[in-house]
Each structure stands twice: as C-alpha cells, then as structure tokens.
Amino acid sequence: MHIGEATVRLGVKLVNELLDKVELIKSKRPDLLRKRIIKVIYTDYAAPEAIEAARNNGVWILRWDKDLTPMVIEAG
C-alpha cells in the first residue's frame, strides 16, 4: 500500500506531515492498512534538507525523471 503526497516544492515540513499522517492512521485505523507500506512523495523540486529527512525516515521521493531516495517497504 502506498501512502503519499504530491507537491511542486518539497520541504522538511511536508516530510514530517506525511510521517505524522502515517502514524495517525496506524494508531486510529490500522484496519485500513495492509501488511506492507510504502511512504512516497512525488515532487518537482526537493530541498536538500527534505531529501535527507526523507532518507532518514524511509520516505521514497521521486521526480518525473528519477528517484531522489530509494523505495523502502515497511512492514505494517
């Protein structure tokens, strides 16, 4: 299951918002999740700090031309 966001310009704030949303779903409605989760953000531009925050938290960032961080499949 993919849980994600799309944005033109990615900053650390949106990475943290995505992580908060995933944790909220896990705590309030775990029945909505499958066994494996991919946290993903699609963007045109990502600030270097956002890329680092995503990499440290297992968030896959991609642009139309390439992946900025590796895809991580998390056991739910």
TORPA-4810 file (N, C-alpha, C, O; in nm, 3 decimals):
<nodes>
NODE_1_0.084_-0.117_0.000_0.000_0.000_0.000_0.089_0.124_0.000_0.186_0.131_0.075_M
NODE_2_0.055_0.219_-0.084_0.127_0.346_-0.090_0.049_0.451_-0.010_-0.072_0.462_-0.024_H
NODE_3_0.119_0.526_0.071_0.063_0.642_0.138_0.150_0.758_0.097_0.271_0.756_0.121_I
NODE_4_0.091_0.861_0.035_0.177_0.964_-0.017_0.116_1.099_-0.036_0.000_1.125_-0.006_G
NODE_5_0.201_1.186_-0.088_0.169_1.325_-0.117_0.227_1.362_-0.252_0.316_1.294_-0.303_E
NODE_6_0.177_1.469_-0.308_0.234_1.527_-0.430_0.246_1.677_-0.407_0.155_1.740_-0.353_A
NODE_7_0.359_1.734_-0.449_0.383_1.877_-0.429_0.479_1.929_-0.534_0.556_1.852_-0.592_T
NODE_8_0.475_2.056_-0.559_0.569_2.117_-0.653_0.704_2.137_-0.586_0.808_2.108_-0.645_V
NODE_9_0.703_2.186_-0.462_0.827_2.215_-0.389_0.822_2.144_-0.254_0.733_2.170_-0.173_R
NODE_10_0.916_2.055_-0.232_0.918_1.974_-0.110_1.015_2.030_-0.008_1.132_2.054_-0.038_L
NODE_11_0.964_2.048_0.113_1.046_2.089_0.226_1.033_1.987_0.339_0.954_1.893_0.329_G
NODE_12_1.108_2.006_0.443_1.108_1.914_0.556_0.969_1.907_0.621_0.929_1.802_0.670_V
NODE_13_0.897_2.018_0.621_0.765_2.023_0.684_0.671_1.919_0.624_0.599_1.851_0.697_K
NODE_14_0.670_1.905_0.493_0.580_1.809_0.428_0.624_1.665_0.456_0.539_1.577_0.470_L
NODE_15_0.752_1.642_0.465_0.801_1.507_0.501_0.748_1.472_0.640_0.698_1.361_0.661_V
NODE_16_0.758_1.564_0.734_0.709_1.541_0.870_0.558_1.523_0.874_0.507_1.441_0.950_N
NODE_17_0.485_1.599_0.792_0.340_1.584_0.785_0.302_1.445_0.737_0.209_1.384_0.790_E
NODE_18_0.372_1.395_0.636_0.344_1.261_0.586_0.369_1.158_0.695_0.288_1.067_0.714_L
NODE_19_0.481_1.169_0.764_0.512_1.075_0.872_0.407_1.080_0.982_0.368_0.976_1.036_L
NODE_20_0.360_1.199_1.016_0.254_1.214_1.117_0.125_1.148_1.072_0.057_1.083_1.151_D
NODE_21_0.090_1.164_0.944_-0.033_1.103_0.890_-0.025_0.951_0.895_-0.123_0.884_0.929_K
NODE_22_0.089_0.897_0.861_0.106_0.751_0.865_0.089_0.701_1.008_0.021_0.601_1.030_V
NODE_23_0.151_0.769_1.104_0.139_0.727_1.244_-0.004_0.741_1.294_-0.051_0.658_1.371_E
NODE_24_-0.075_0.845_1.251_-0.214_0.864_1.290_-0.301_0.751_1.238_-0.385_0.698_1.310_L
NODE_25_-0.281_0.714_1.113_-0.358_0.603_1.055_-0.326_0.473_1.128_-0.416_0.394_1.157_I
NODE_26_-0.198_0.450_1.157_-0.158_0.328_1.228_-0.225_0.320_1.366_-0.267_0.212_1.408_K
NODE_27_-0.235_0.433_1.436_-0.291_0.431_1.571_-0.443_0.432_1.574_-0.504_0.367_1.659_S
NODE_28_-0.506_0.505_1.482_-0.652_0.520_1.486_-0.727_0.419_1.399_-0.834_0.372_1.437_K
NODE_29_-0.670_0.385_1.282_-0.739_0.297_1.188_-0.645_0.195_1.125_-0.630_0.194_1.003_R
NODE_30_-0.582_0.111_1.204_-0.489_0.012_1.146_-0.556_-0.084_1.050_-0.490_-0.146_0.967_P
NODE_31_-0.688_-0.097_1.060_-0.762_-0.184_0.970_-0.757_-0.136_0.824_-0.784_-0.214_0.733_D
NODE_32_-0.724_-0.010_0.803_-0.716_0.045_0.667_-0.584_0.010_0.598_-0.572_0.025_0.476_L
NODE_33_-0.486_-0.035_0.675_-0.353_-0.059_0.621_-0.331_-0.205_0.584_-0.392_-0.295_0.641_L
NODE_34_-0.244_-0.225_0.489_-0.202_-0.360_0.454_-0.074_-0.393_0.529_-0.023_-0.310_0.605_R
NODE_35_-0.022_-0.514_0.507_0.097_-0.557_0.581_0.222_-0.479_0.544_0.312_-0.461_0.626_K
NODE_36_0.229_-0.432_0.419_0.347_-0.356_0.374_0.304_-0.216_0.333_0.202_-0.197_0.267_R
NODE_37_0.384_-0.117_0.373_0.353_0.023_0.347_0.472_0.088_0.276_0.588_0.067_0.314_I
NODE_38_0.443_0.168_0.174_0.544_0.250_0.108_0.502_0.395_0.126_0.397_0.437_0.079_I
NODE_39_0.587_0.471_0.194_0.563_0.615_0.213_0.629_0.686_0.096_0.749_0.668_0.073_K
NODE_40_0.553_0.767_0.021_0.605_0.825_-0.103_0.562_0.971_-0.118_0.451_1.008_-0.080_V
NODE_41_0.651_1.051_-0.174_0.619_1.190_-0.210_0.669_1.213_-0.352_0.785_1.187_-0.384_I
NODE_42_0.579_1.262_-0.437_0.613_1.297_-0.574_0.630_1.448_-0.580_0.543_1.521_-0.532_Y
NODE_43_0.740_1.496_-0.638_0.768_1.640_-0.638_0.844_1.683_-0.763_0.904_1.600_-0.831_T
NODE_44_0.840_1.812_-0.791_0.923_1.869_-0.897_1.059_1.911_-0.843_1.162_1.893_-0.909_D
NODE_45_1.059_1.968_-0.720_1.184_2.013_-0.658_1.183_1.972_-0.511_1.082_1.989_-0.443_Y
NODE_46_1.293_1.919_-0.463_1.306_1.883_-0.321_1.430_1.951_-0.264_1.539_1.939_-0.318_A
NODE_47_1.411_2.022_-0.154_1.523_2.085_-0.084_1.616_1.975_-0.032_1.569_1.868_0.006_A
NODE_48_1.746_2.001_-0.028_1.840_1.900_0.022_1.807_1.851_0.163_1.826_1.733_0.193_P
NODE_49_1.758_1.940_0.250_1.722_1.901_0.385_1.604_1.804_0.384_1.597_1.712_0.466_E
NODE_50_1.510_1.825_0.291_1.394_1.737_0.280_1.436_1.599_0.231_1.383_1.497_0.277_A
NODE_51_1.530_1.595_0.139_1.580_1.467_0.089_1.645_1.390_0.203_1.624_1.269_0.217_I
NODE_52_1.725_1.457_0.282_1.792_1.393_0.395_1.691_1.343_0.498_1.704_1.232_0.549_E
NODE_53_1.591_1.426_0.530_1.488_1.386_0.627_1.411_1.265_0.575_1.380_1.173_0.651_A
NODE_54_1.379_1.264_0.447_1.307_1.151_0.387_1.392_1.025_0.390_1.344_0.918_0.425_A
NODE_55_1.517_1.038_0.354_1.608_0.922_0.354_1.619_0.863_0.495_1.620_0.741_0.511_R
NODE_56_1.628_0.947_0.596_1.642_0.901_0.734_1.515_0.836_0.788_1.520_0.761_0.886_N
NODE_57_1.400_0.864_0.724_1.272_0.812_0.773_1.205_0.714_0.677_1.088_0.680_0.696_N
NODE_58_1.276_0.670_0.577_1.222_0.569_0.486_1.112_0.618_0.394_1.022_0.543_0.358_G
NODE_59_1.121_0.746_0.354_1.022_0.802_0.261_1.083_0.805_0.121_1.194_0.856_0.102_V
NODE_60_1.012_0.750_0.027_1.055_0.745_-0.112_1.017_0.877_-0.179_0.899_0.911_-0.185_W
NODE_61_1.116_0.951_-0.229_1.090_1.075_-0.302_1.125_1.051_-0.448_1.232_1.001_-0.481_I
NODE_62_1.032_1.089_-0.536_1.060_1.074_-0.677_1.014_1.195_-0.755_0.919_1.265_-0.720_L
NODE_63_1.087_1.217_-0.864_1.053_1.318_-0.963_1.018_1.245_-1.091_1.029_1.123_-1.099_R
NODE_64_0.975_1.319_-1.191_0.937_1.256_-1.318_1.055_1.187_-1.384_1.037_1.093_-1.461_W
NODE_65_1.177_1.233_-1.356_1.294_1.178_-1.426_1.378_1.081_-1.345_1.457_1.006_-1.402_D
NODE_66_1.361_1.080_-1.210_1.442_0.988_-1.131_1.393_0.982_-0.987_1.316_1.066_-0.942_K
NODE_67_1.440_0.879_-0.916_1.416_0.867_-0.772_1.521_0.949_-0.699_1.639_0.943_-0.732_D
NODE_68_1.477_1.025_-0.598_1.570_1.103_-0.518_1.613_1.029_-0.392_1.720_1.054_-0.337_L
NODE_69_1.529_0.938_-0.347_1.562_0.848_-0.236_1.515_0.709_-0.275_1.428_0.695_-0.361_T
NODE_70_1.572_0.607_-0.214_1.531_0.471_-0.251_1.392_0.436_-0.195_1.351_0.489_-0.092_P
NODE_71_1.322_0.347_-0.264_1.194_0.299_-0.216_1.220_0.204_-0.098_1.304_0.114_-0.105_M
NODE_72_1.145_0.226_0.010_1.155_0.142_0.129_1.018_0.082_0.155_0.918_0.154_0.163_V
NODE_73_1.013_-0.049_0.169_0.888_-0.117_0.201_0.892_-0.148_0.351_0.977_-0.224_0.398_I
NODE_74_0.798_-0.089_0.422_0.792_-0.101_0.568_0.688_-0.206_0.605_0.579_-0.207_0.549_E
NODE_75_0.721_-0.293_0.697_0.623_-0.390_0.746_0.527_-0.318_0.838_0.568_-0.253_0.934_A
NODE_76_0.398_-0.329_0.809_0.296_-0.259_0.885_0.256_-0.334_1.000_0.170_-0.289_1.076_G
</nodes>
